[in-house]
Amino acid sequence: EEQLVESGGGLVQPGGSLRLSCVASGFTFSTSWMHWFRQSPGKGLVWVSYINGDGNNTNYADSVKGRFTISRDNAKNTLYLQMNSLRAEDTAVYYCARDGIMRAFDIWGQGTMVTVSS
Amino acid sequence: DIVMTQSPLSLPVTPGEPASISCRSSQSLLHSDGDNCLHWYLQKPGQSPQLLISLGSNRASGVPDRISGSGSGTDFTLRISRVEAEDVGVYYCMQGLETPWTFGQGTKVEIK
């Protein structure tokens, strides 16, 4: 079964850091483009970041550029999102997803909640 | 950024009746290879999003054929021929043409 499982969410103070992980199984992770999304409470979906299969091409939403870093370890079938300088507005459920074709995201994780609050 | 606009934002439906959702983009989503980079997702209550339709009209694996997508350029439609209870949730269109990849506001479908 093709699956993505996120972890690493939690409560963090403003200005703090957190690293999210997303473990893939059931498909060839190393050739898959991967993305992070987020969804603030009661709000819609927002794309956060993307990384290509070998990790040498990344992109970020303006709202997180310079603060978040996406990376991957293909040997561990794991995608990461390092989040620094966190703000209250970063509070959201964070999802990882596989890019199937032309940004049709065909596998999603269950999400991990990040709460930024003092 | 490409702005995606859905209507309606709320859609009460009667089981067995048809339903449709409109999605418009602020610029054409037609890729140079001829595909429309427009995808539809459904987020059921308490769940992660799931892919319904890719490239404007291609049903994802496991999606029933009573759900269909159509349209080209800037105007797209998702249709459900006969609504069932399992169809409730929030439907999102999303453009996959250029970064930042953007979603519509979402259309909440609920049973009357």
Interface residues (C-beta under 8 A of the other chain):
Chain A: G44 L45 V46 W47 Y50 N59 A61 D62 Y95 A97 G100 I101 M102 R103 A104 F105 D106 W108 G109 Q110 G111
Chain B: H31 D35 C37 H39 Y41 Q43 S48 P49 Q50 L51 S54 L55 A60 S61 V90 Y92 M94 Q95 G96 T99 P100 W101 T102 F103 G104 Q105 G106
